[in-house]
Amino acid sequence: MIVRSQADWRPPKRAAGGRAPLHPKAAQCPPRVTAALPQPRVLSGAAPPAAATSSADISPRRHIEPPPPPARPPRDRPAPHDCPRPGRVGRSGSSPARPLPEPPPEPRRVPATMTSLTQRSSGLVQRRTEASRSAAAADKERGAGGGPEDEGRRDESGDDEKGDSKETRLTLMEEVLLLGLKDREGYTSFWNDCISSGLRGCMLIELALRGRLQLEACGMRRKSLLTRKVICKSDAPTGDVLLDEALKHIKETQPPETVQNWIELLSGETWNPLKLHYQLRNVRERLAKNLVEKGVLTTEKQNFLLFDMTTHPLTNNNIKQRLIKKVQEAVLDKWVNDPHRMDKRLLALVYLAHASDVLENAFAPLLDEQYDLATKRVRQLLDLDPEVECMKTNTNEVLWAVVAAFTK
């Protein structure tokens, strides 16, 4: 390493341009060669540049970006299903490539509105076809006369149409119990010992009106109503638990019993221990629960000193008032001398309400003159001979048999 003193130092020689190099060894380096810059494009309507710029006027540290490459034109690519794929070649390489199967054609799309319209029209046509078929079958059955079940259903539907469809539909048992219940207390009178058998008679008449029961044929020798047996006409369910239970007992009993015997068996008033299973238990309580479900009554508990008792006070007074008004009009304003011109259900209600000792509750709001007239006309109905009335046309023999059992 050579060490020089400060006195030995000499300034470097200046270059031809008059500027000293930056480093002592810079004088030994060859001059930097700069490429000529490309001339800018002259746009149409623009003035050309005044003079070209030399490389000496541009600073060596200035970065000059190269021009962008020209844009490539877009390539026309075929559809994916048009590009052939190379087939598989076996291991030996001798088997030819398998051609690919052609894609299935796209299904034609149907607008949603057209599809829904077609479905609606097809469903409408199907419903009309089913309705026409059912109507034709019904006409055919009517022409053939139909069986006893069809007649019972027609009788039942006819009775239902006669009633007011807007009112709550009540059975005969529920109507008799509703007449006997006290509005606030929610129970029947303790001194009433007739309502139990009266409710059993209501069941028999209700089943007969619905086409489930009938009396046996008289035959050559005329029999009285109280000696004729009760026969099950149809075992179709009625939709009421009490009625279905009573109908089951009547159907399975052999030999059949009379109307009076069935009233005693269903109420448990028999001395035969082998027939105690025919008794229908808790009838009033079950009927009251049905009225609770229909919104007529409610359920409460009252304490009677030593025990609690479930009561059912009245909540919907309109239904009971309509029932009372219907009974009053049957013997006052809408009274007819011929019982066969009266509605069968209303006629049975008057008879069974009297047999259950609850008819007085319906006549209590009447004036004295109206009360006397109503009781007089009820007495006229009770004085009729059931044996004579059942022989007339368009009568219900079970109804008159129950009337004969209570009025004998």
Secondary structure, DSSP 4 states (H G I P E B T S, - for coil): -----GGG--PPPP-TTS---SSGGGGGSPPPP-PPPPPPP--TTSPPPSSPPPGGGS-TT---PPPPPPPPPPP-PPPGGGSPPPPP--SSS-SPPPPPPPPPPPPPPPPHHHHHHHHHHHHHHHHHHHHHHHHHHHHHHHHH---HHHHHHHHHHHHHHHS-TTSPP--HHHHHHHHHS-TTT-S--TT--SHHHHHHHHHHHHHHHTTSEEEPP--SS---TTTSBEEES-----S-HHHHHHHHHHHH-SS--BHHHHHHHHHT--S-GGGGGGPPPSHHHHHHHHHHHTTSB--EEEEETTEEEEE--B--HHHHHHHHHHHHHHHTTT--S-GGGS-HHHHHHHHHHHHTT-HHHHHTTS-HHHHHHHHHHHHHHHTS-HHHHTTSSS--HHHHHHHHHHH-
